Amino acid sequence: MAEISIDDLVKSMDAGGSGEQDVSSIISNLSAQPEEDTSLLGEYKTAAKQGLAKVGRGAQLLARGAAQTIPTTIAGFEAGGVPGALLGGVAVPFGDTLNSIINRVSGSNLRMPSEIISTNLEKAGLKAPTTQAGRVMEAAGSGLGGAASELSSMYNMAKTTASPVVKQIADMFTKNAGRQLATAPVAAGAGQYVAEETGSPAAGLATSLGVGATSGLNPLRKATGAPSTEQLISESKNLYDKANQAGIRFDTNKFADQMFHVSQELRDEGFHPKTQVGIANVLEEMTNVERPKDFRELQAIRKMIQGQQKSADPDTRRLASILKDDFDNYLLNAPQDHITTGNPEGMQHWAEARNSYSRLKKSEIFDDMLQNAELDKSKFTQSGAENSMAQQLRQLAKNEKKMRTFTPEEQDAIKDAAKGGTVQNMLKFYGRFAPTGPVSSIFSGGATVYEPLIGVPFTAGAVGSRAAATAMRQNSVENLGAQMRLGAKPKLSPIYDPTQSLIAAPPASGYSYLNDLVRNKNER
């Protein structure tokens, strides 16, 4: 038998006649595999693809959860208006509970509405979750959809109802809609997780209701019952008009003389009519004896001064603030002989009008603080508006001349607000580490690079603390303004409002719990 070499055998197998190949080349070709991209860019690409896939699946599960509530709400609205929408929002879990009870009592095997919807969602491409994390995500979507549906129904009720009582109830339930929308998915997801971990639907329900209840907490207690700035202006105008009708008004010549003295005092502060043209024009109006100085004219002059306070020139703003203080102080403390006298009733209206005007003037100090804080955001890059408000409060508390215009109770409130509370100051300190500038970013950025599991939560906490400290400071300034407008210490909103937790932990949680109980008994 003749010997046949391996190379000859390979040549005979080359059906395409593409040329000679030796064994080494064939082995080399067979072993060749696509190289894995181990570069840094390749790792980022792989991580990005995996991240996008997770985000896409998470969004799909959220949509799947929300789809179990929103369609029934829409259908309920079309069938029965706002009441139908409210019922539609809980139709699926209520239907599950009802069918479970019927099956247990009659021994039938009715399908659950949730199972029918789940089958239809599968056909639509929204696959059911297969892991605990997926089921938690779906539950979060269900909570978000339920809260959104109920809030939407409440908003529509407030707009369409003819009953003031019903409108008030709807407004009460929706006044913190954003907080409820943020809490609802967390409450639902936490309830699902606890129920699976403990095997107890009751524990899951308690968790869901507990987390949902946090949306009713009001860490920022706002002043209530105080009139608005617009209401106070209207009140002052009405009172001044009544006094004017009784023949009580400023003597125009004496008013003009006083305003001339004010302009001379401004001169000592550096005022020059050619440099601060706007203020010069205001002073010209103030010394004009042709116009009667009734409330309408006084308000017009005051608005002119406030316009100069918004000037781009800092010196003009400073002089305008001095001018407004002098103008207001004169209106409130003008000598009796500068005012034309009238009947006692008219004098009473004049006294009440000046009291109203005084409250308005004092409240505007704090309105100006809030406006200045917005303008100072770029100035205080790291601490932002919070530091601006804190500095303005401290400056006011140290200004003896301005503080004399406030009552002792008001002075104490201003000093307390300037100091800030213990929690507020702790949040302010922690918030300094938020990455808002090159210096503050060094620590948070370094910590994140060194150990992301520590750096990322630390940075997020610093950002949240900064925002919380700013909100608390702003709330204290707003409450001071309300106290000035009211003329007394106002009542504060309650620290907990149960109406704001019912939607965040929707009734659907209760129906789901009942449904699980019934199912468990059926299985036994």
Protein Blocks (a to p, Z undefined) as FASTA:
>chain_A
ZZddfklmmmmmmmnonaccdfklmmmmmmpccdddfbfklmmmmmmmmmmmmmmmmmmm
mmmmmmmmmmmmmmmmmmnojmlmmmmmmmmmmmmmmmmmmmmmnopacdcfklmmmmmm
mmnopacdfbfklmmmmmmmmmmmmmmmmmmmmmmmmmmpmbfklmmmmmmmmmmmmlmm
mmmmmmmmmmmmmmmmnopaklmmmmmmmmmmmmmpcfbacdehiacfklmmmmmmmmmm
mmmmnopacdfklmmmmmmmmmmmmmmnopafklmmmlmmmmmmmmpckbccdfklmmmm
mmmmmmmmmpmblklmmmmmmmmmmmmmmmmmgcfklpccddfklmmmmmmmmmmmmmmm
mmmmmmmmmmmmmmmmmmmmmnmmmlmmmmmmmmmmmmmklmmmpcfklmmmmmmmmnop
fklmmmmmmmmmpcfbfklmmmmmmmmmmmmmlmmmmmmmmmmmmmmmmmmmmmmmmmmm
mmmmnopacddddfbdfklmmmmmgfklmmmmmmmmmmmmmmZZ
